[in-house]
Structures are given as structure tokens and as C-alpha cells.
Amino acid sequence: MSNKIVLAYSGGLDTSVAVPWLKENYDAEVITVTIDLGMVDLDAIKQRAIEVGADKAVTIDAKTPLVNEYIWPALKAGAMYEEEYPLATALGRPLIAKCLVDVAKAEGAYAIAHGCTGKGNDQVRIEVSAAALMPGIKLIAPIRDWGMSRADEIDYANERNLPINVKDSRFSVDENLWGRSAEAGELEDPGLEPPEEAFTWTISPDKSSQDKEYIEIRFVEGVPVSINNTDMDGVELIVELNRIAGNHGIGRIDHVENRLVGIKSREIYESPAGIVLHAAHKALEDLTLSRDQARFKHNVSREYSEIVYNGLWFSRHRLNLDRYIEDTQKYVSGTVQMSLYKGKCTVTGRQSNHGLYSKTLATYDRDDEFDHTSAEGFIKIFGLSLRTENINE
Ligand code: ARG
């Protein structure tokens, strides 16, 4: 049997220590895989992987699939976990698992290892996803198994002369194009306002521009394709919106959430593009979806967000929901104008060639075409069941 292990490698302390640890404890050949989902210097991390002893270091730029195959479906679905979190980390994990599986298959590895801890959602997402795509694969979580503290890890690295650079980061951070997640340290007290240092993508709203900025986003079938009339591919568009909206302090989220493993955690998110695009997309759906579609799709959004959060991306259920959502997006094309100011984005206008809004039906002016005389009969029939019930309370 092969002795190859594929390790998801970020270049940080945990996964750097994991390289020699796997070699020593499993007598393994270690192949690191570093995946760029938005803010990664692949060359620098590849070099570090070799320096800490990887037998081979693979790098993958997965920004485009992240946007097209994960972020856009989630945007179309309106997926916000517990109505607050746009699911950046949660959407990245199945793609990371897929990349690991692809490398494991290509290299003939017998196991996949990752640097997740034993109390988070991410271990579940990565392991469930990898096993869904490759049911026989062995999964190893060194950080969960080895019982080393941070200081132990540093000793372990120094004993082996590993070139680690130990940044004393106050928070535990994960980021990709769709957002940044920060937890731990002072953030663990949900009663305390997060310190300014917890934020790096957004300017504090009280220091942001005094001038309101207007932007226009155009959508085609639920997917944003241009900002201010400039067409962009998905990666560019998200990067640009993170910059524009982040400059106005938009996208900060302070969420006490329910983890799959049964604990509540306080997380600070930044998702400027996510907040702006969800608001714009919803505004266009308000104009183009029927009442029944809007109501039912809202239930699907919730279901979808739970599935993504809980790591069940590679499921028939998610595929079923995607088919439904895709069909609802057929007419979600048009433009949305928004103002950005002091931490808040506000929809100010929307247009669509497929809008269901009818001025002549809605108006209180003279050109009203709504049939007022029919209202009386409608109300009579609509209220019939309640008159029959005749509740006396
Ligand atoms: N709580 C979030 C989630 O489960 C983010 C976790 C990301 N990890 C981190 N080190 N902040 O999706």
C-alpha cells in the first residue's frame, strides 16, 4: 500500500508542525496541498512547505471555481446562516476537500490530513466532504490528535529546526474571497465590543468617508456581471466590491452562532461584497419573483444555509435545491442602484425587463387600472372561512 498522505497546508504553525509529525508518526511521504481561495501567496507557501520537510508541494488556484461553483449558487440561494453569516468559510471547505481528493487520487495517497481542531465545524465539513467524494479515504487530523499546546508546537518545531515564523496573532482567522472570519482571544466574550484590530477588510464606519457613494450592479439570471457599467468576471467583481464597500465600513458582522458540534461561538465576520450583493440580489428578486416564489424560496434559503453550514455540500439534497434555485433565477436580471455610507448599504433603485411590478396597477393616480369594484367580492370570499369559524374570544 502507498505510504502517501496529502496534507492541506496553509503555511501556518499548526500545519507546518504537522508535516514532520505525520512523517514521524505515520512513516509517511507527505504531499502538501495549498489552495488559493483569494488571499494566498502560493509561491511563498510552497517554498515553506518544502522547507518544513514536505516531499512534494502542490499548489492550486481555486478562486474561479470558488466563485462560480460555490459563491454564486449560495448568492442565488440567498444563503445566510441564521440570517447573518454569508457562509464564507463554510463555502470554502467543500472545495478544499475536493482539491485534496483530486490530489490524493492523482498521487495514489491513502490518507488526507488537515489542520482543523476538534471543536469546530471545519473538521466536519472537510472530512464529510472528502469521504463523500472518496468513500474509502482515511482521514487524519493531527491537531485534534496530538494534544500539543501552542507552546508545545513551537518547542517541537524548534527541536527540528523548522523555519516557522510565529506571528502572535490575537485571533484565529480564516479568509477567502467571500469573507473573513475571526474568533478566539478577546472575541470569546460576547459581551464585549470587538476591538478595532479584529477588522482588516473594513474601515471603521466612524472613520469612513463623509461622502455617500452610489454604485450600480447589473445581474444576469441571478449572477452579478458588472459594477457601474464595467463588466467583470466573478473574481474581479468580488475583489472590487470588497474594496469599495469595505472603504465605507460595510460588511462587519458580529454573530453568536450555533455550531454543528453543539456549542455557541462568537464570530466576527467581514464580508463587504457578500453584504452588498445579497442586498442587491434580494432587491432584484423582490421585483421579479412572484409572491409564491418569494415565499417558498425563503424557506429554501434557510434549508440551503443549514446544509452549507453543516458541511453537507456534496449531497443529493443540495443538488436538488440548486435545481430549484436555478429555475427561480431565470428572470432575476436587471440593475440595482445602492448608496454606500458609514457602514450601511441601501438599495435606492432597481430595474428589470422582467419585473412584475406594474405602475398602472400600483398607482393611486388617475391612470390606475386596478379594478376597485372587484375588491369587495374578493374580500367577501377571502374572509368566508373566518366568518364560518366565528371565533368568540
Ligand atoms: N464559525 C465559522 C464557521 O463555522 C468560521 C470558522 C472559521 N475559522 C476561524 N478560525 N475563524 O463557518
Boltz pocket constraint, residues with backbone or C-beta under 6 A from the ligand:
constraints:
  - pocket:
      binder: B
      contacts: [[A, 87], [A, 89], [A, 90], [A, 121], [A, 122], [A, 172], [A, 173], [A, 174], [A, 181], [A, 182], [A, 183], [A, 265], [A, 267], [A, 309]]
      max_distance: 6.0
